[in-house]
């Protein structure tokens, strides 16, 4: 039997040995996420509650929305201009996982993330918190356990953070099964053992401290058979097409705005544009969108289909502006809001379409376009509708969306004018290799 097909088993003691640091990493990943999220929430409450009350201004008024978002852009721009390492690489040019950053970059990145979340910018915490957790874990882990390679630490941190962010290890299991990390000769569940331990620890810790649930109150759903599968496919294709429009626009828009050489000016203008969009769409289109999408059912009786469609388009535009102008944040959370708003638009326009089906299929479709992760798209959609009966329809919706996005541009900027490499003090130092990656190592990122 050839070496390529020889199965490599991991001893049980090795699995258990990696389980201990995996628990620590999962708990740590959740604590950093919760701590920075809580700090952002406190600042948000002050900016949008306490401060306007003291000065006698309506926080939902146009001057306040535009003023806060413009000021947020200025503040983030100053951090990126003057912080060591320029607060890390531009998230628009990266996915969720990238090369670990040097520790000196992290204070600036954390500050930029907190301001972005608190100031009402349409981005989530996922990219910065992944980078922060990975950098800290690699810096400590490589010294305490030098035989564990850097990519293994990254996988453990990614799993722990995903578990914390989505409140369940299922998201990490599904996403890592797509990445299929490590030596392919090793059984999949040997490779996923330690990462999933980290995901469980992260999920349990975040669930204890914070509520990151995605479920939206929707009318009860009754399975409609093949008809519902067909409806889900059609809805998903429409949502995926909208996501592809954003993907095609992303790189040209990124290239255009980065002709502004000064990050301070770029982000200030970006904040101003976000403020104008916030005034047009209203407060519900501000922030990352997790809490705001849960407000949409309350609007079902008073908002038209075109109204919901407008909310979806404005939120998508806000995400594009925020991401391409170098705010430090992720794109998944605002895209989820877009999918839910699209679903409400469809369910309102055609009452014969079950609202849960419309929301689930639209969310699946646009997430496939935004993330290129089929399982993550289905998982988030199921978490929103809270009904596994929809799984056959949502998987069909995911597959339809996947056919549409296959070999097409991703929602990541590819711009020769802007460096795609993260700032580094030097090469990341990994443990010496014996020629074969350890079982829990992912492919190089």
Protein Blocks (a to p, Z undefined) as FASTA:
>chain_A
ZZklmccdddfklmmmmmmmmmmmmmmmmmmmmmmmmmmmmmmmmmmmmmmmmnopafkb
mklmmmmmmmmmmmmmmmmmmmghilpaafklpcfbdcdddfklmmmmmmmmmmmmmnop
acdfklmmmmmmmmmmmmmmmmmmmmbcfklmmmmmmmmmmmmmnopaklmmmmmmmnog
ajfkbcfklmmmmmmmmmmmmmmmmmmmpccbfbdcddddddebjmlmmmmmmmmmmmmm
mmmmmmmmmmmmmmmmmmpmblklmmmmmmmmmmmmmmmnommlgcjhlmmmmmmmmmmm
mpcfklmmmmmmmmmmmmmmmmmnopacdfklmmmmmmmmmmmmmmmmmmmlcfklmmmm
mmmmmmmmmnopaklmmmmmmmmnopaklmmmmmmmmmmmmmmmgopacdbdcdfkbcfb
dcdfbdcdddddehiacfklccdZZ
